Amino acid sequence: MRIAIDGAALNENFTGVGRYLLHLLEELTQLDSAISYTLFLKNEYAPSFAPPNVELVFLHSDGGYFAWQNSRLRNAVRRGCFDLFWSPNYTLPLFVGVRSWLTVHDVSWRARPGDYPFHIRHFKHLTAAASIKKAMQIFTDSDFSKEEIQALYPVATGKITRIHPGVADSFYRESLSRIQEFVSRHSLAGGPIIGFLGGGFKRRHISEILEAFGILKKDFPGMKLLLAGENYDPGLTKARISAPGIVRLERIAEPDLNSFYSCLSLLVYVSDYEGFGFPPIEALACGTVPLLQRRSSLAEIFDGMALFVNRPDPVGIATAIRAFLENEEVLKKEILAEWERRRPYFSWKRAAGEYLHEIRNLR
């Protein structure tokens, strides 16, 4: 069986979808050598895995993703005589002419329209609706997302499968010397460090985290707030995110991710809406407790493995952080013990095995 894969999300600066695809393929391609995979890449990129049943094809383009997907990628797939085409990145090419799979991680453009300008969310809706209708099978990351997709795109009903992602073995508690070097490099010494990693959409309540930090500074004057990720909230002005005690990083380089998570006392990720939530599970793998909002997939995935607030008001967030810091040793021990008990389930090998089961059902 020959499978073509849209690998545009794999590049030197990949985010959630790229990490999802990379770690899934690392395991999936090793499970059955009789299945061959052709990974089509938009830019030069050398994955960390290279089994003999994987072919890398570079379809270079300086244009946007939609144009690349519907020109170079579509044409290459149509010429290739593949048995299946799979896009892990929300949309399929138009008129691809091959039976197709689609992974839809969430439908935030419909569920959280305020996070997107009108033209972007309208475009996302049109392309996703066409892709969901065309796909022979759809995959998603949580029961929450499955229900959301079916409610907002009823045509998906009956052809959608939930497969929980995993967390890579490359995430682990960093050595003390590496943590100290990271802390020193970013001027984080002096007190507890709370942090956030991800796209700064309104649904992730960075503004409320900033207010909670202001409240806590009275009791923890040496505390630092480390915000990492691109900002998509126009209300988060440069003045607000560069106040004393706040360290702002546009992105965390892959080699620094373990040091980032490991240096934190607490990862604060009080999002309204997530299809899965990679930063909290990566934090747990690095021995750091996440503080989450009890909504969307976060309640489904992390129950018992995180601290929760019921709503993201600044006083409530500050109260939860203070309560944790005042009893950190006990709470951390309890939460990380539950994480270690459940960690074997959150493996990419298990997720890849579930995908392989679906592939074999196609034969």
C-alpha positions, 0 to 999 in steps of 0.5 A: 500500500502506498500512502501520500502525506501532506508534510507542509507542517514539518519545517524548522519552526514547526508548532503543534501540527508539525510536532504531532505529525513528526512523532506519529510518523516516527512510530507509524512508519516502523510498524509495517514495512509493507506500507510505503509513505511518501512525505511531501514537504513544502520546504527543505527539512530533514526529519529525525527518522529515515526508515526505508519505507519513507520517501521524502519529496520536496515541492519547493514553493514561496507561496502560501499553504493553500496555493501550494496544497492546490497546485504542486502538492495536488499535482504530485499526488495525482501523478503518483498512483497512491492508494491513500492521501492523508492531510494532518493539517485541517484541509485537503487539496481540491479535486485531488482524485485519491481517496483521502483522510483528514485530521482536524484537531479542532474547529476553533474558527467556528467555536471561537470566531472572535479569535480570528479576523472575518476573512480568515475565519470565513476562509477556514470555514469554507476550506474545512467544510469542503475537506470534511465533506470530501474526506472518506475518514476524519481523525481528531484528538479528543472526544470533545473535538469529535463532538464539536466537529459533528455539531458544527459540520454534521456531514462528519457524523459517522466517519470520524475517529478519535485518537488521543495523541501522545507525548514524545520520549524527548520530553523529560526533566532537564538537568539542573545545570541546563535549567540554571543556564536557561534561567541565567540566560533569560534573567529569570532568577530570584523567585518562583517562575510561572510560564505560558507557551503557545499562540497568544489567542484571546481564548488563552487569557494571557491578559488575565494571567498578567493581572494575576501576576500583578496580584501575586507580585505583592506576596512574591516580589521575586516572581517571574512570568515567562510568556513564550509564543506569538501574540495574536491578541491586539489587547496585549500591548508591548507595554503590558507584556514588558512590565517588570518581572515579565520575560517575553520570548517569541518562540522557544527553540526545540533544544530549549523546550525541556529547560523551559518547562523544567524551570517553571514552578507552574505552567499556566494554561487557562484556555477556554478551548483546546482540541488536546493541549500539547503544552500541559502534557509536555510540561508534565513529562518535564516534571512541571504541574499545569494550571488549566481551566476545566473546559473543552478537552483539558477537562477530558485529558488532564483530570487528576493530572493538573490543577484547575480553575473553573473560570479564568478571572485574575483573582481566581488564577492568582488564588490557585497559583498562591495555593500551589506555591504555599503547598508545592511539594505535596501537590506536585508529588500527588499530581506527578504520581498520577501522571506517571501512572497514566503516562504509558497510555500517552505514547505515540506508539499506541496512537500509531497503532490505532492509525495502523489499524485503520489503514489495514481496514482499507485493504 
